[in-house]
Amino acid sequence: MGDVSHDSVNRFLLRERYEPKDLFNIIEKIINLAGGILSVDDTVIEKIYSNPKNAELIGYFWSGKAHKTIIGLNLITLYYSDINGNSVPINYKIYDKKEEKQKTIILEKW
């Protein structure tokens, strides 16, 4: 990735409108969807220099890694491990406190 600039990646991501279903559409072709295990990962991506008042999805979340509440993005990822040992993310969501939904409700909708 030495020839790829940060700006070119940002422009690409802004131009393309990827959604969780796009990830699944790619992954479903390379994994066995029968007999696997589904798991959830709840990760806080630390954003120590961001202000929650100025950034829509930034907030204060409990971090198991830091063992305290930190400022950042809360990324929820759904992983699937098939019977052949392949483990891949199949869905994701950035938690939005404004939706006023518990994380368990988000999982039920998946």
Helices and strands as residue ranges (DSSP letters): H 6-15, H 20-27, E 37-46, E 59-63, E 68-81, E 87-94, G 97-99, H 103-109
